[in-house]
Amino acid sequence: MSHKHMIWCDQETLSKDITGKIYIVTGANSGVGLETTRQLIKQGGHVVMACRRVEAAQKETASFIDLKGSYDIIRCDLTDLQSVREFSEAFLKKYHRLDGLMCNAGMVVMESAIQYTSDGFEKTFGVNFLGHFLLTELLLDILAKTEGSRYGILSSVVHAGSPKNRYEVHLDDLNFENRKYNNFAAYGEAKTASVQYAMELGKRLKDTGVATASIHPGWARSNFGSGGNFLMRTLMAIARPFTKSISNSNWESAQTSLHVLLSEDAPKHSGAYFSQHSVLYRDAACKKGGWPMKSPNPHANNMEAAKELVTKSYQLVGLK
Ligand SMILES: NC(=O)c1ccc[n+]([C@@H]2O[C@H](COP(=O)([O-])OP(=O)(O)OC[C@H]3O[C@@H](n4cnc5c(N)ncnc54)[C@H](OP(=O)(O)O)[C@@H]3O)[C@@H](O)[C@H]2O)c1
């Protein structure tokens, strides 16, 4: 049975015919991304699955066989900016419209030691934010020229932190050279950056008709956090049955992304943060979530900080 605070897409949204529309979903082979992809194909859409493990994506497509729409798989490894560039080149060569870009892929480093992307960025920030930043900027023109297009980027309840400790993006020390590395702080900062970016992009694209959003999908029973050492994996497996009643299935966790991509209401709130319910919010008022909802983290809502993030990110990915 679903949680009493579960927020669902309405039937009108989930039965719209989207034949002819083209979407990109990153991390489409697993969890929230896979359920988002499946529903878009069910409604007639064409989804380009941007995945780092093409074979894993191919395996999942067996379940799309009877669905109305179609799919394509193009490799995209967010730990490698060259791979992101190659994905966008391949996409732009083949497609001439983009109705929705869902930057869904994400990970958290499960070990205590810092890890880096091939371009030398701390991995959590590199995958969750910087890789998606480059992908998005390379696809802005095609998004803008497609009427009514949508953009979403996955954040997390974690970005909210607690009233005593709100995550702030350390643009001056993204690689933790002058502070102790903490894998969850790196994740919290990357997901704060995602909220800021959707807000900045919403403002920048105001006159183009592209509607943007950041998303907390709920506590998904996906493959998220399944890496790590033996002790970590064992603890996660033991905890799983006890968290079932307060967590969400992957289908439930795809609802917010589908609302952002397909509903009539989401574009009225371009730039906003959309959250599924979550017991993990430390602020009691946030636990029910909201479509949209104001982030309790003031740094996430700070437009000046968002603009600085974008300026810095352009430099880091070599765009300007
Ligand atoms: N699960 C939760 O409770 C929760 C809560 C809040 C926010 N989120 C966010 O929701 C999003 C979806 O996560 P999920 O729960 O569905 O987890 P998941 O089942 O682990 O799926 C994550 C997806 O991201 C992909 N990915 C990881 N590293 C990548 C890389 N370097 N390049 C390209 N793709 C990469 C994974 O590919 P592989 O299969 O190849 O690893 C997988 O397809 C993430 O952004 C996550 O941060 C999740």
Ligand as a Chemical Component Dictionary entry (heavy atoms), coordinates in Angstrom:
data_LIG
# 
_chem_comp.id                   LIG 
_chem_comp.type                 NON-POLYMER 
_chem_comp.pdbx_formal_charge   0 
_chem_comp.three_letter_code    LIG 
# 
loop_
_chem_comp_atom.comp_id 
_chem_comp_atom.atom_id 
_chem_comp_atom.alt_atom_id 
_chem_comp_atom.type_symbol 
_chem_comp_atom.charge 
_chem_comp_atom.model_Cartn_x 
_chem_comp_atom.model_Cartn_y 
_chem_comp_atom.model_Cartn_z 
_chem_comp_atom.pdbx_ordinal 
LIG N1  N1  N 0  16.804 6.399  -4.546  1  
LIG C1  C1  C 0  16.441 7.445  -3.812  2  
LIG O1  O1  O 0  15.865 7.291  -2.725  3  
LIG C2  C2  C 0  16.708 8.831  -4.291  4  
LIG C3  C3  C 0  16.372 9.899  -3.441  5  
LIG C4  C4  C 0  16.604 11.193 -3.886  6  
LIG C5  C5  C 0  17.141 11.430 -5.125  7  
LIG N2  N2  N 1  17.469 10.374 -5.928  8  
LIG C6  C6  C 0  18.045 10.660 -7.254  9  
LIG O2  O2  O 0  17.231 10.038 -8.228  10 
LIG C7  C7  C 0  18.016 9.766  -9.388  11 
LIG C8  C8  C 0  17.756 8.346  -9.859  12 
LIG O3  O3  O 0  18.294 7.454  -8.911  13 
LIG P1  P1  P 0  17.676 6.003  -8.641  14 
LIG O4  O4  O 0  17.130 6.025  -7.273  15 
LIG O5  O5  O -1 16.820 5.595  -9.747  16 
LIG O6  O6  O 0  19.026 5.143  -8.575  17 
LIG P2  P2  P 0  19.598 3.969  -9.493  18 
LIG O7  O7  O 0  18.625 2.864  -9.613  19 
LIG O8  O8  O 0  20.947 3.670  -8.907  20 
LIG O9  O9  O 0  19.780 4.659  -10.907 21 
LIG C9  C9  C 0  20.770 5.614  -11.123 22 
LIG C10 C10 C 0  21.060 5.712  -12.592 23 
LIG O10 O10 O 0  22.144 6.657  -12.762 24 
LIG C11 C11 C 0  23.102 6.047  -13.607 25 
LIG N3  N3  N 0  24.470 6.544  -13.426 26 
LIG C12 C12 C 0  25.256 6.445  -12.329 27 
LIG N4  N4  N 0  26.477 6.910  -12.611 28 
LIG C13 C13 C 0  26.457 7.314  -13.919 29 
LIG C14 C14 C 0  27.399 7.867  -14.798 30 
LIG N5  N5  N 0  28.644 8.073  -14.445 31 
LIG N6  N6  N 0  27.026 8.158  -16.062 32 
LIG C15 C15 C 0  25.764 7.916  -16.487 33 
LIG N7  N7  N 0  24.830 7.378  -15.698 34 
LIG C16 C16 C 0  25.174 7.085  -14.431 35 
LIG C17 C17 C 0  23.048 4.574  -13.250 36 
LIG O11 O11 O 0  23.701 3.803  -14.232 37 
LIG P3  P3  P 0  24.282 2.340  -13.856 38 
LIG O12 O12 O 0  23.110 1.427  -13.739 39 
LIG O13 O13 O 0  25.174 2.050  -15.004 40 
LIG O14 O14 O 0  25.012 2.506  -12.547 41 
LIG C18 C18 C 0  21.542 4.375  -13.199 42 
LIG O15 O15 O 0  21.034 4.229  -14.486 43 
LIG C19 C19 C 0  19.464 10.067 -8.998  44 
LIG O16 O16 O 0  19.820 11.335 -9.497  45 
LIG C20 C20 C 0  19.426 10.096 -7.490  46 
LIG O17 O17 O 0  20.449 10.922 -6.955  47 
LIG C21 C21 C 0  17.262 9.084  -5.541  48 
# 
loop_
_chem_comp_bond.comp_id 
_chem_comp_bond.atom_id_1 
_chem_comp_bond.atom_id_2 
_chem_comp_bond.value_order 
_chem_comp_bond.pdbx_ordinal 
LIG N1  C1  SING 1  
LIG C1  O1  DOUB 2  
LIG C1  C2  SING 3  
LIG C2  C3  SING 4  
LIG C2  C21 DOUB 5  
LIG C3  C4  DOUB 6  
LIG C4  C5  SING 7  
LIG C5  N2  DOUB 8  
LIG N2  C6  SING 9  
LIG N2  C21 SING 10 
LIG C6  O2  SING 11 
LIG C6  C20 SING 12 
LIG O2  C7  SING 13 
LIG C7  C8  SING 14 
LIG C7  C19 SING 15 
LIG C8  O3  SING 16 
LIG O3  P1  SING 17 
LIG P1  O4  DOUB 18 
LIG P1  O5  SING 19 
LIG P1  O6  SING 20 
LIG O6  P2  SING 21 
LIG P2  O7  DOUB 22 
LIG P2  O8  SING 23 
LIG P2  O9  SING 24 
LIG O9  C9  SING 25 
LIG C9  C10 SING 26 
LIG C10 O10 SING 27 
LIG C10 C18 SING 28 
LIG O10 C11 SING 29 
LIG C11 N3  SING 30 
LIG C11 C17 SING 31 
LIG N3  C12 SING 32 
LIG N3  C16 SING 33 
LIG C12 N4  DOUB 34 
LIG N4  C13 SING 35 
LIG C13 C14 SING 36 
LIG C13 C16 DOUB 37 
LIG C14 N5  SING 38 
LIG C14 N6  DOUB 39 
LIG N6  C15 SING 40 
LIG C15 N7  DOUB 41 
LIG N7  C16 SING 42 
LIG C17 O11 SING 43 
LIG C17 C18 SING 44 
LIG O11 P3  SING 45 
LIG P3  O12 DOUB 46 
LIG P3  O13 SING 47 
LIG P3  O14 SING 48 
LIG C18 O15 SING 49 
LIG C19 O16 SING 50 
LIG C19 C20 SING 51 
LIG C20 O17 SING 52 
# 
